[in-house]
Amino acid sequence: MPHLYIAKEKFGPFSGTAWTMYINWSGLTQLSEVVSLDGMLGPVALGEVKDSYWPHIVNEDYMLDFFVDLDFLLSELADPGDLNVLNVIRRPSVDVRSLDWNGFTFLGYDLLDQDVSISALTNCGGFPDVFANTELSDVGLIPDFDRAVEIRDHLR
């Protein structure tokens, strides 16, 4: 399972009114920040794909913002400290919590639409018949692999 990397703008209480409106809408009062691949809740830090990116990105539909080379991605960022640089494993078939995350901290599992742009966990208004908002961690992720798979299967 290859590791992929992406840099996202942060979204949390420091986002001001947008955060307050989001918490009021979502009801996810336990969140301290949203750490997600969701493009509406945290836009990709790098803009359009430059020619120099092609050898370093995933060349598939909806995946052009994902890098296979962390060092290259970091070299393109003005200040990575202001961003969420994420280490991602796409569609894991087993629990990946105990893998070597190369200095990253495992935070949990997200469930995204086929375009890898909207999180079913944090940006769809909830699915109370499938999971409770309280099952999400303080960053909006499901911490348990088996539960993430169960939720995914119910949402299909």
Secondary structure, DSSP 8 states (H G I E B T S, - for coil): ---EEEEEE-BSGGGTHHHHHHHHHH--TT-S-B-SS-TTTS-BSS-S--GGGGGGB--STT-TT-BS-HHHHHHH-S-GGGEEEEEE-SS-SS--TTS--TT-----B--B-TTS--BTTTSSS--TTT--GGGS-TTS-B--HHHHHHHHHHH-
